[in-house]
């Protein structure tokens, strides 16, 4: 089980970084799974890819 204060801090940090709420939800889901059991590398990769999929990144090369 994940501490409620940690979840709230994570959500606030993601919001402050200008990222969509989906990022916080996916990170929270990942942390909850890790707190319940050891994840296989494939599971970690799946969660990480899910976070990457919703991150909003700036294109520094765009002119």
C-alpha positions in Angstrom: 0.0 0.0 0.0 1.2 3.5 -0.9 1.2 6.3 1.6 -1.5 8.9 0.8 0.9 11.8 1.5 3.3 10.3 -1.1 0.5 10.0 -3.7 -0.5 13.6 -3.1 3.1 14.9 -3.3 3.6 12.9 -6.5 0.4 14.4 -8.0 1.4 17.9 -7.0 4.9 17.5 -8.3 3.6 16.3 -11.7 1.2 19.2 -11.9 3.9 21.7 -11.0 6.0 20.3 -13.8 3.2 21.0 -16.2 2.6 17.3 -17.0 -0.9 15.8 -17.5 -2.6 14.1 -14.5 -2.2 10.8 -16.4 1.5 10.9 -15.6 0.8 11.0 -11.9 -1.7 8.2 -12.2 0.6 5.9 -14.1 3.5 6.6 -11.7 1.3 5.9 -8.7 0.1 2.7 -10.2 3.7 1.6 -10.8 4.7 2.5 -7.3 1.7 0.6 -5.9 2.7 -2.5 -7.8 6.3 -2.3 -6.6 5.1 -1.9 -3.0 3.1 -5.1 -3.3 5.5 -7.4 -5.1 8.8 -7.6 -6.9 8.3 -6.7 -10.5 9.9 -8.5 -13.4 12.0 -6.4 -15.7 9.3 -6.7 -18.3 6.7 -5.3 -15.9 9.0 -2.4 -15.0 9.6 -1.7 -18.7 5.8 -1.8 -19.4 5.1 0.7 -16.6 8.0 2.9 -17.7 6.8 2.9 -21.3 3.3 3.8 -20.1 4.8 6.9 -18.3 6.9 7.8 -21.4 3.8 7.6 -23.6 2.0 10.4 -21.7 4.8 12.7 -20.9 4.6 16.1 -22.7 8.1 17.0 -23.8 9.3 20.2 -25.4 11.1 20.0 -28.7 14.2 22.2 -28.3 15.0 21.8 -32.0 11.7 23.4 -33.1 12.2 26.8 -34.7 
